[in-house]
Amino acid sequence: MISLSKKFQKTINNKINFEGVGLHSGLQSKLTLHPAPVNYGINFIINDTIIPANSNYVNSTLRSTNLLKNNNSIMTVEHLLSALYALEVDNLKIEVSECEIPILDGTSEIFFDKI
């Protein structure tokens, strides 16, 4: 039988910063990606709340994908998460200064290239 589980997990080597405007909120947002240990998963951190990048926390997909936990929301996570998926990143701590991920160029290309 073939096992579909991954043997190795990936994170980044060093912290990476992004800054830009949120598409829907219009707020200037800073985003810092930090390496994370094995089995940490991909987690957003806002206002000291950890929001896992997990479908259980999706509260809206109207115009963007938004995550919610304890009245803290992170909007427009899909471009960053698609870059992480393409790069096979499993573990990452993502600090967000505002309620929305910066839109940058409107794709995941800048995220992909910088990661």
FENTA-V613734 format. One record per backbone hydrogen bond with DSSP energy under -1.0 kcal/mol. CO is the residue of the C=O (numbers start at 1). NH is the residue of the N-H. E is the energy in kcal/mol with one decimal. If there is no record, write none. Layout:
BEGIN
{{CO NH E} {CO NH E}}
END
This chain:
BEGIN
{{10 90 -2.1} {10 91 -2.2} {16 33 -3.1} {18 31 -2.8} {20 29 -3.7} {21 103 -2.6} {22 26 -1.9} {27 22 -2.4} {29 20 -2.1} {30 97 -2.4} {31 18 -2.6} {32 95 -2.9} {33 16 -1.8} {34 93 -2.2} {37 40 -1.8} {41 92 -2.8} {42 53 -2.9} {43 94 -3.0} {44 51 -3.3} {45 96 -2.6} {46 49 -2.2} {49 46 -2.2} {51 44 -2.8} {52 54 -2.2} {54 57 -2.3} {55 58 -1.2} {57 68 -2.5} {60 66 -2.6} {65 77 -2.0} {66 59 -2.4} {66 60 -1.1} {67 74 -2.2} {69 72 -2.2} {72 69 -2.3} {74 67 -2.6} {75 101 -2.4} {77 81 -2.5} {78 82 -2.0} {79 83 -1.6} {80 84 -2.2} {81 85 -2.3} {82 86 -2.3} {83 87 -2.0} {84 89 -2.6} {85 88 -1.2} {92 43 -2.6} {93 34 -3.0} {94 45 -3.0} {95 32 -2.5} {99 75 -2.9} {103 106 -2.7} {108 112 -3.0} {109 113 -3.0} {110 114 -2.3} {111 115 -2.3}}
END
